[in-house]
């Protein structure tokens, strides 16, 4: 149900159906909007990727950050971790069907960012 603001006869404003918990958009943003999460999902779109290769693809992210985000995405059911070798340890990450379902959103976001020349102010 959508929120609305109505003004009563005395000029006071009252909010109806206010969000008392995160709305669907906020929930989705929390899931894919964490630092590097969208980029990780996007880089896994075509095939499984080994951890070190994924870290290289995300040039500005540390290995610790990539590891942390991958664990979060795995816990959220968006990514699967597969051990492909025990010695030396080698793992790949790939998207689940749930993870793949976010790709069209990320593609639209990429197009929107590029077409509007979105810049990030770093302070």
C-alpha positions as CSV (number, residue, x, y, z in Angstrom):
1,X,0.0,0.0,0.0
2,X,1.4,3.4,-0.9
3,X,2.1,6.2,1.6
4,X,0.2,9.4,1.3
5,X,0.0,12.8,3.1
6,X,-3.3,14.5,3.7
7,X,-3.9,17.9,5.2
8,X,-6.8,18.2,7.7
9,X,-9.2,21.1,8.0
10,X,-6.8,22.8,10.5
11,X,-3.9,22.6,8.1
12,X,-2.1,19.8,9.9
13,X,-0.5,17.1,7.8
14,X,-0.9,13.5,8.6
15,X,0.9,10.5,6.9
16,X,-1.2,7.5,6.0
17,X,0.4,4.1,5.4
18,X,3.9,5.2,6.4
19,X,6.7,2.7,5.9
20,X,7.3,1.1,9.3
21,X,9.9,-1.3,8.0
22,X,12.1,-1.3,4.9
23,X,10.0,-1.2,1.8
24,X,10.6,-3.6,-1.1
25,X,13.0,-1.1,-2.9
26,X,15.1,-0.7,0.3
27,X,15.2,-4.5,0.8
28,X,16.5,-5.0,-2.7
29,X,19.0,-2.2,-2.4
30,X,20.4,-3.7,0.8
31,X,20.8,-7.0,-1.0
32,X,22.5,-5.9,-4.2
33,X,23.5,-2.3,-3.2
34,X,26.4,-3.1,-0.8
35,X,29.8,-1.9,-1.8
36,X,31.1,-4.1,-4.7
37,X,28.1,-6.4,-4.5
38,X,26.5,-5.3,-7.8
39,X,29.8,-5.4,-9.6
40,X,30.5,-8.9,-8.3
41,X,27.1,-10.1,-9.4
42,X,27.7,-8.4,-12.8
43,X,31.1,-10.0,-13.3
44,X,29.6,-13.5,-12.6
45,X,26.9,-13.1,-15.2
46,X,28.5,-15.3,-17.9
47,X,30.3,-18.1,-16.2
48,X,31.9,-19.3,-12.9
49,X,34.9,-17.2,-12.0
50,X,37.8,-18.1,-9.8
51,X,38.4,-15.9,-6.7
52,X,41.7,-14.3,-7.8
53,X,40.4,-13.6,-11.3
54,X,37.3,-11.9,-9.8
55,X,39.5,-9.8,-7.5
56,X,41.5,-8.7,-10.6
57,X,38.3,-7.8,-12.4
58,X,37.4,-5.5,-9.4
59,X,40.6,-3.6,-9.5
60,X,39.7,-1.2,-6.7
61,X,38.5,-3.8,-4.2
62,X,40.8,-5.6,-1.7
63,X,40.8,-9.4,-1.5
64,X,39.4,-9.1,2.0
65,X,36.5,-6.9,0.7
66,X,35.8,-9.3,-2.2
67,X,35.9,-12.3,0.2
68,X,33.5,-10.6,2.6
69,X,31.0,-9.6,-0.1
70,X,31.1,-13.1,-1.6
71,X,30.3,-14.6,1.8
72,X,27.4,-12.2,2.2
73,X,26.1,-13.0,-1.3
74,X,26.5,-16.8,-0.6
75,X,24.6,-16.4,2.7
76,X,21.8,-14.5,0.8
77,X,21.5,-17.3,-1.8
78,X,22.8,-15.3,-4.7
79,X,26.1,-17.0,-5.3
80,X,27.4,-20.6,-5.0
81,X,31.0,-21.3,-4.0
82,X,32.5,-24.4,-5.5
83,X,35.8,-26.0,-4.5
84,X,37.5,-27.2,-7.7
85,X,40.9,-28.2,-6.2
86,X,42.0,-29.0,-2.6
87,X,45.8,-28.6,-3.1
88,X,46.3,-25.8,-3.8
89,X,42.8,-24.6,-2.8
90,X,41.0,-23.2,-5.8
91,X,37.4,-22.1,-5.8
92,X,35.0,-20.6,-8.3
93,X,31.9,-18.5,-7.7
94,X,28.8,-18.6,-9.8
95,X,25.4,-17.0,-9.7
96,X,22.3,-19.0,-8.5
97,X,19.0,-18.5,-10.4
98,X,18.2,-15.9,-7.7
99,X,21.4,-14.1,-8.4
100,X,20.8,-14.2,-12.1
101,X,17.4,-12.6,-11.5
102,X,19.1,-9.4,-10.5
103,X,21.1,-9.0,-13.7
104,X,18.5,-7.1,-15.7
105,X,18.3,-4.5,-12.8
106,X,22.1,-4.1,-12.8
107,X,22.2,-3.8,-16.5
108,X,19.6,-1.0,-16.4
109,X,21.5,0.7,-13.6
110,X,24.7,0.5,-15.7
111,X,23.0,2.0,-18.7
112,X,21.4,4.7,-16.5
113,X,24.8,5.6,-14.9
114,X,26.6,5.7,-18.3
115,X,23.9,7.7,-20.1
116,X,23.8,10.3,-17.2
117,X,27.6,10.4,-16.7
118,X,27.1,9.6,-13.1
119,X,30.1,10.7,-11.0
120,X,30.9,9.8,-7.4
121,X,32.2,12.6,-5.2
122,X,35.0,11.2,-3.0
123,X,35.8,13.1,0.0
